[in-house]
């Protein structure tokens, strides 16, 4: 079924899927063009645009976050807001050049709520069904990039990749080996950088993030 005739946008929640919109072949550029027209779930209706992954198809590391934030939604690029800047600093401190990583999100559209019209857009966590619906895009990115390691940023990304029982606090800073979308992968979970910005002890939370990223760097050696 072609994207133009797909009823996915009007489908009941259990039928949400991006699969009809994912091209059968092509590299990251083809995926990005196709994702711009994704209507696999209703999140596209309120978001400004699809925010696809960014980085080289030859990247050794793929960083997977939750979903775009307000700034990412406006600019169309992942991790360009405050959390992204903090992540870049933490990556550099851990010994990984941020420009050498491929960065993406489990969900490609910004989900938000507003207390009042024209007020600030407040992040709202995507549902497991919305994450599952967006899974074909992440599977396609993994197939093209073929990273040596996936860094899982936060609980939502972990649930999208590893299932609903994932708890970031139980496995953060460890190297996991799992089959993801039919491919054997190595993963290092850690917290999402936005949680560091919200932490009471921000410096301690930041040091913990850097420590987890150092594990990832060591796993690439």
N, C-alpha and C positions, 0 to 999 in steps of 0.2 A: 504494500500500500504506500503510495507516495505521500510526502508531507502535506501536499496541498489538499488531499482528500482524507487525511487521517482525522478521525473523530476524537483523538486523544484529549484535546483541550476541553471537550464536553463530556468526557467519559467519567464514570464513577471513580472514586479514589482508588479502588483496588485494581483499576485498569490503567492507571497512570503509567506511561513509559515513554522514554525518549527514543526507543529502539527504531521506530520508523523514520526518524530524522537523521540517523547516523549513516554516513555514506559507506558503501561496501569497500571502497579503496581510496587511497590518497593519503598524504601526509598530514602534518599538523595544520598547514594552511587550509587544506580542504575541510578538515574537521572544524576549524574555527569558522569558516564561511557557513557551513551547514548548521552549526550550533546557534548562529545568529538568528536563525529562523525556527528554533525549536519551540514547539507548542505541546510538549509531552506531559506537562502538568500545568495547573493554573498560575504558578508563580510568575510566569512571563507577563501576565496581564498588568501587574502593577510596577514591575521592575523597569528601569530605564532601558536596559539592554542586557544581553547575555554577557557574562564575564567568563571568558574561556581561559585556559591555562596559558602561561607565558614561559618562554625559555627555549633552550636548544633541544632538538630531537636527540642529540648525543649526550645529554646530561647524565651524569652518573647517579645523581640523587633526584628523587621527586619528592617535593614537599606537598602534602595534601592537608588542606584546612577544611573548614566547615562550609562557608558560603561567602559571597562578597559582602562587604560592609557598605556603608553609605558612600564613602569616597570611591570605592572600587566600582560601585554601580554607576556612579556619575562619569568616571573616567574610562571604564571598560577594561581595566587591567587589575589582576589580583594583587593583593598585599601592597597597596600604595598608601593606605591610611596609617594612623599611628601604630597599630599593631604590626603592620608590615615593616615600618621603619625600625621598630624594636627588634623584630625578627632578623632583619639584615644585620643589625649591630651584634646580636647574639651569635649569628652564624659566623660572622667575621672573627669574633672573639674565640669561637670554638675551633677555628682553623679552616673554615669552608667559605670560599668566595661566593657570595650570594648570586653573582652573575653566572656561575657555573651550575646552578640548580634549576630544575624545572618546577615551577610553582603552579598549583591549581587548587580547586576546591571540590568537595564532594557534590555540592549543589552549585549550579552555575547562575542562578538568579537570586537577587536580594529579596529575602522575606522580612517584612517589617510591619509594624503597626504604628498608628498615630493616635495620640490622645485627642487631638483636634485637627481639623483640616488646616493645611499649610504649616503645621507645627513640625518639629524635628521628627524624622523617621527613626523609630526605635527598633533595633534588631529583634527578631523573633526566631527562635530555633526552628529549623525545618523538621517536619515529621519523618519518621522512619520510612513511610511510604514515599514521600517526596525524595528522600535520599536514594531509595531503591529505583525510583523512576529515572533519576539522573545517572544511575550506575553505568548504562551503556557508554556515556561520554567518557567516564573515568576509565572504563575497560579499554576503550579505543586509544586513549592517551597512553596507557600503560603498554599497549601493543606496539605503538609507534616508538616511544622513548626507550622502552626496555631498560629501566633504571637498574642499577646494581643494588640500590637501597631505597626504600620508601620511608620518609619521616612523617609520622602520623601526628598531626597537630590538633590535639584535643579530643574530647569524648565523641563529638558528633562524627568527625572523620573516622574515628576508630570504629564506631558502630556501622558506618557505611562500608568499611573495608572488612571488618572482622566479626560483625554480627551484633545483635542487640544486647548480648551479655557483656560486651566490652566495658571495662572500667579502667580508665587511664591511670588511676592511682595504684593499681595492682601491678602494672607492667611497664610503667614509664622508665626510660633509661635502660631498657633491656633489648636484646636483639631477638626478634621472633622470626620464625620461619613458617610461612603459611602459604596455602594455595589461594591466590586472589584472581578472580575472573579467569580461572583455568590455567594460571601461570604460577610456578613456584616463585615466591618473593621473600626477601628479607625486609623486615620492618623494625623501626625503632620508634615507639610511641613516646610522646611528651605532651605537655600542656599546650593549649593554644596561646599565642602571645597576648591576645586580648585579656586573658585571665591574669597575666602578670600586671597589666595596667590597672586591673581592678583590685589587686591584692592589697591587704593592709600593710604587709611587709613586702613592698615592691622589690627592694634590693634582694631579699632572700629568695623571692619567687624568680627573679631574673637569674640569680646564680644557679638555681635549680634547672632552669631552661638551658643555660649554657652547658651545665654538666651533662644533661641528656644529649645535647647536640655533640658534645665531645665523644660520647659513646658512638654516635653515628659516624663521626669522622674516623674513629679508630676502626670501625667495622669496614671502612673502605680501604684501609691500608693493605 
